[in-house]
Amino acid sequence: MALKITVIGTGYLGATHAAAMAELGFEVLGLDVVPEKIEMLQRGEVPMYEPGLEELLRRHVAGIEGASGRLRFTTSYEEAGAFGDVHFICVNTPQKHGEYACDMSYVESAFDALAPHLTRPALVVGKSTVPVGSAARLAERLAAAAPAGAAVELAWNPEFLREGFAVQDTLHPDRIVVGVAGERGEELLREVYATPLAEGSPFIVMDYPTSELVKTSANSFLATKISFINAMAEVCEAADGDVVKLAEAIGHDERIGKKYLRAGIGFGGGCLPKDLRAFMARAGELGADQALTFLREIDSINMRRRGHMVELTREALGGGGFLGKRVAVLGATFKPDSDDVRDSPALNVAGQIHLQGGQVTVYDPKGMENARRVFPTLSYADTALDAVRGADVVLHLTEWREFRELDPATLGDVVAERRILDGRNALDAALWRKAGWTYRALGRPSA
Ligand code: UGA
């Protein structure tokens, strides 16, 4: 009989995973402790913007016309325990308030709430990003609390999906990493992932600690790549070089590669920044802090980009204060094709200028609602054109396609000054300059 799957925690990761499991043919029960989230999902609505996810969900949610009916939702752990053969834990592990370490309380409550309802053989699979050593500890806790005892196994199966590509990354993962302590875990996960395995996704089996480390080291490497190119941008600015050309040229070396070398205002979001910090904190606890001191530098290069963008804006406005100056900000999300503003460099820059007295107006294609919630004192416009009306300078801070398609001449007619700063190195400099704009970008020559 086909495996029955539960997905605990229906945020980005869980909602996508639940819909993907239903797409792969399994009966799926999604669980969240927030009833409003469950009600939305039951209606086939996704609580965030993620391309393709709502369509995927609506293809499977029970009660939606024409849907397979394989996907249902609940708030009851009792129901989840009775239903599932495989339980995926997908709750988040945010940064602790005032500390580098990550907050494990959601993971721990999920395990504690589920365990008493595991009365028959089952596999619990952790997907959340956790400090190394957590899986071994949670396995013991599970064995002690589950009525089925040793018949309940734990596996760790980190997730590598990118926001904006979550559906694609979940259905066609570039690798499946599995940390196990016994054979049953591997067997069941091979069954769960039979379709991507048949497509050729590599399946890499290892112990718990290695699987936990794979996730944090992958994100640390990605962050390092971005901060490397941003450090080169700083040097380019001092030497009058061009970081975009530099990245293109070094990227032809296959060992370096072209991807993830876009210089700009740096990385943000709910993963990279907090994962770096949690990794450093954990290495410290393990007595291996020296190995990761370089990540401190990666973090500070990254945070410096935001301040640098503010200073470039000040310079563009003549070098004085921001008081009375109108600044248009295009982009609020941490990256395009997402409505996520968590630790967004764009919103951070907008906020800094606003707090220094600038009149900042923000426009973002999908992130307005979330941005308003985080930063209600900024002004928001309904379109890019409205945002730039009367602006003394325009900042391009999230590289949405919509912004690349803007007509510099049309915008030029409504701004006070044709000045644009490209914080993402994504606009066509020649096009903007031809339309009479002063165009500047991070790490590139000014003219
Ligand atoms: C990241 C990883 O890419 C995923 O593999 C991982 O699964 C995920 O974190 C996670 O841990 O859950 P995500 O946060 O969605 O995914 O975003 P990325 O596409 O990695 O971008 C992160 C930030 O880096 C963005 O702010 C982006 O603008 C910035 N970035 C990216 C650059 O500044 N330059 C680049 O060349 C690439």
Residues whose N, C-alpha, C, O or C-beta is under 5 A from the ligand:
A	BS01	UGA	E159 F160 L161 R162 E163 I226 Y260 L261 R262 G266 F267 G268 G269 C271 L272 F334 K335
